Amino acid sequence: MPIYNPLVVVCEVGVLMYIYRPHRGGLAESMSEAKEFNTKEEMFAHIVATQGNFGNCRLFDAGDLVIGSSVISDSRTGWFDTRYVCTKRYGDKHYSTPQCVGMCATQYANGKVVVM
């Protein structure tokens, strides 16, 4: 049984929502583009649509994206389980160490983006 925490977004039991922010030059710029998703697949589709193309060139697909296993709680954003979202491929280049394209979380304060 999960512990009740009024600060954490709660959906149906066992269902996670995701919040994503792209990698940008600064936190405020990145957080201004943060968006919530009902599923990981929906989040990945958004990332590919907004970051996965350069002109007519496909840089990466949803199958190239991975969510990192390292978790941090980020008091700047109110995201309690922040993880890297990375791509294993960028254009023709395949990486043995995936490259960061943004950050995501499934537990975050009041379901809102908090910019401090």
C-alpha positions as a LaTeX table, in Angstrom:
\begin{tabular}{lrrr}
\hline
Residue & $x$ (\AA) & $y$ (\AA) & $z$ (\AA) \\
\hline
Met1 & 0.00 & 0.00 & 0.00 \\
Pro2 & 1.56 & 3.34 & $-1.03$ \\
Ile3 & 2.11 & 6.02 & 1.60 \\
Tyr4 & $-0.16$ & 9.02 & 1.08 \\
Asn5 & 1.76 & 12.17 & 0.21 \\
Pro6 & $-0.37$ & 15.17 & $-0.85$ \\
Leu7 & 2.54 & 16.63 & $-2.83$ \\
Val8 & 2.88 & 13.67 & $-5.18$ \\
Val9 & 0.72 & 13.26 & $-8.26$ \\
Val10 & $-1.59$ & 10.30 & $-7.74$ \\
Cys11 & $-3.35$ & 8.54 & $-10.60$ \\
Glu12 & $-4.90$ & 5.11 & $-10.67$ \\
Val13 & $-3.00$ & 2.54 & $-8.64$ \\
Gly14 & $-0.07$ & 1.26 & $-10.69$ \\
Val15 & $-0.45$ & 3.98 & $-13.35$ \\
Leu16 & 2.31 & 6.55 & $-13.66$ \\
Met17 & 2.22 & 9.93 & $-15.29$ \\
Tyr18 & 5.43 & 11.37 & $-16.66$ \\
Ile19 & 6.71 & 14.93 & $-16.76$ \\
Tyr20 & 9.48 & 15.79 & $-19.20$ \\
Arg21 & 11.71 & 18.79 & $-19.84$ \\
Pro22 & 14.16 & 18.99 & $-22.74$ \\
His23 & 17.86 & 19.67 & $-22.23$ \\
Arg24 & 18.42 & 23.40 & $-22.79$ \\
Gly25 & 20.98 & 26.07 & $-21.91$ \\
Gly26 & 19.47 & 26.82 & $-18.50$ \\
Leu27 & 16.93 & 25.43 & $-16.06$ \\
Ala28 & 14.35 & 28.20 & $-16.54$ \\
Glu29 & 14.39 & 27.71 & $-20.31$ \\
Ser30 & 14.13 & 23.94 & $-19.90$ \\
Met31 & 11.29 & 24.16 & $-17.36$ \\
Ser32 & 9.33 & 26.54 & $-19.60$ \\
Glu33 & 9.01 & 23.61 & $-22.03$ \\
Ala34 & 8.07 & 20.97 & $-19.41$ \\
Lys35 & 5.06 & 18.85 & $-20.32$ \\
Glu36 & 3.06 & 16.05 & $-18.69$ \\
Phe37 & 2.22 & 12.71 & $-20.35$ \\
Asn38 & $-0.02$ & 9.78 & $-19.51$ \\
Thr39 & 2.47 & 7.15 & $-20.71$ \\
Lys40 & 6.16 & 6.72 & $-21.44$ \\
Glu41 & 5.28 & 6.00 & $-25.07$ \\
Glu42 & 3.38 & 9.29 & $-25.33$ \\
Met43 & 6.39 & 11.11 & $-23.84$ \\
Phe44 & 8.81 & 9.39 & $-26.26$ \\
Ala45 & 6.57 & 10.28 & $-29.24$ \\
His46 & 6.64 & 13.95 & $-28.14$ \\
Ile47 & 10.43 & 13.89 & $-27.78$ \\
Val48 & 10.86 & 12.44 & $-31.27$ \\
Ala49 & 8.40 & 14.97 & $-32.75$ \\
Thr50 & 10.05 & 17.98 & $-31.10$ \\
Gln51 & 13.73 & 16.96 & $-30.99$ \\
Gly52 & 14.21 & 13.94 & $-33.22$ \\
Asn53 & 14.40 & 15.66 & $-36.59$ \\
Phe54 & 16.68 & 18.17 & $-38.28$ \\
Gly55 & 15.09 & 19.27 & $-41.54$ \\
Asn56 & 14.40 & 16.08 & $-43.48$ \\
Cys57 & 16.92 & 14.07 & $-41.44$ \\
Arg58 & 15.66 & 11.74 & $-38.68$ \\
Leu59 & 18.12 & 12.06 & $-35.78$ \\
Phe60 & 16.55 & 9.38 & $-33.56$ \\
Asp61 & 13.38 & 7.33 & $-33.09$ \\
Ala62 & 11.41 & 6.31 & $-29.99$ \\
Gly63 & 13.27 & 2.98 & $-30.01$ \\
Asp64 & 16.55 & 4.86 & $-29.53$ \\
Leu65 & 15.35 & 6.53 & $-26.31$ \\
Val66 & 16.07 & 5.19 & $-22.83$ \\
Ile67 & 15.36 & 6.42 & $-19.30$ \\
Gly68 & 18.37 & 6.36 & $-17.01$ \\
Ser69 & 18.41 & 4.26 & $-13.86$ \\
Ser70 & 20.00 & 6.92 & $-11.60$ \\
Val71 & 17.41 & 8.85 & $-9.60$ \\
Ile72 & 17.76 & 12.22 & $-7.87$ \\
Ser73 & 15.32 & 14.44 & $-6.01$ \\
Asp74 & 15.63 & 17.95 & $-7.44$ \\
Ser75 & 14.44 & 20.64 & $-5.01$ \\
Arg76 & 14.77 & 23.28 & $-7.75$ \\
Thr77 & 11.97 & 21.70 & $-9.77$ \\
Gly78 & 9.95 & 19.80 & $-7.16$ \\
Trp79 & 10.63 & 16.54 & $-9.03$ \\
Phe80 & 11.29 & 13.73 & $-6.56$ \\
Asp81 & 12.51 & 11.00 & $-8.93$ \\
Thr82 & 14.32 & 12.89 & $-11.69$ \\
Arg83 & 15.99 & 10.71 & $-14.32$ \\
Tyr84 & 17.92 & 11.34 & $-17.54$ \\
Val85 & 16.19 & 10.68 & $-20.86$ \\
Cys86 & 18.88 & 9.71 & $-23.37$ \\
Thr87 & 19.24 & 8.62 & $-26.97$ \\
Lys88 & 21.44 & 5.75 & $-28.10$ \\
Arg89 & 21.65 & 7.24 & $-31.61$ \\
Tyr90 & 21.92 & 10.74 & $-33.02$ \\
Gly91 & 21.78 & 10.71 & $-36.81$ \\
Asp92 & 24.27 & 8.14 & $-38.07$ \\
Lys93 & 26.23 & 8.12 & $-34.80$ \\
His94 & 25.49 & 5.23 & $-32.41$ \\
Tyr95 & 26.63 & 5.75 & $-28.81$ \\
Ser96 & 27.85 & 3.11 & $-26.36$ \\
Thr97 & 26.95 & 5.66 & $-23.66$ \\
Pro98 & 23.53 & 7.19 & $-24.47$ \\
Gln99 & 23.44 & 11.00 & $-24.78$ \\
Cys100 & 21.06 & 13.16 & $-22.71$ \\
Val101 & 18.18 & 14.88 & $-24.48$ \\
Gly102 & 16.22 & 15.83 & $-21.34$ \\
Met103 & 14.98 & 14.85 & $-17.89$ \\
Cys104 & 11.79 & 13.17 & $-16.68$ \\
Ala105 & 10.03 & 12.24 & $-13.45$ \\
Thr106 & 6.94 & 10.37 & $-12.30$ \\
Gln107 & 6.65 & 11.97 & $-8.84$ \\
Tyr108 & 6.53 & 15.74 & $-8.71$ \\
Ala109 & 5.08 & 18.50 & $-6.53$ \\
Asn110 & 1.34 & 19.07 & $-7.01$ \\
Gly111 & 1.57 & 17.96 & $-10.62$ \\
Lys112 & 2.83 & 21.46 & $-11.41$ \\
Val113 & 6.06 & 22.70 & $-12.83$ \\
Val114 & 7.81 & 24.75 & $-10.15$ \\
Val115 & 10.35 & 27.33 & $-11.31$ \\
Met116 & 12.36 & 28.89 & $-8.49$ \\
\hline
\end{tabular}
